[in-house]
Amino acid sequence: MTDAQRARIEPLLPDRTPKRGGQWRDHRQVIDAIAGKFRTGSPRDSKRLASAQLVLLADAWRQFREFAAR
């Protein structure tokens, strides 16, 4: 998001002072994440998800080899 785009939508965003629930994230991070989701159609942490699936697959393969070796 450019500075000009941010300046244009800044009045529409809520106040950053939290009334409840702790600290808020920076508006730019949130809007970039939403735009990225719509631009790519995939979750922002898709690389992390793929990595977790690979670990599960490797663990299942190891268990299979151990079972087959008995």
NORURLIN-V616833 format. One line per field, one symbol per residue. ss: DSSP state (@ for helix, = for strand, . for the rest). phi: phi as a letter, one per 40 degrees, with the letter a starting at -180 (. if undefined). burial: + if it has 9 or more other ideal C-beta (glycine too) atoms within 8 Angstrom, else -. A space follows every 10 residues. Layout:
ss=???
phi=???
burial=???
This chain:
ss=..@@@@@@@@ @@........ ......@@@@ @@@@@@@@@@ .....@@@@@ @@@@@@@@@@ @@@@@@@@..
phi=.ccccccccd ccccccccca ggccccdccc cccccccccb gbccbccccc cccccccccc cccccccccc
burial=-----+--+- ---------- ------+--+ +++-+++--- --------+- ---------- ----------
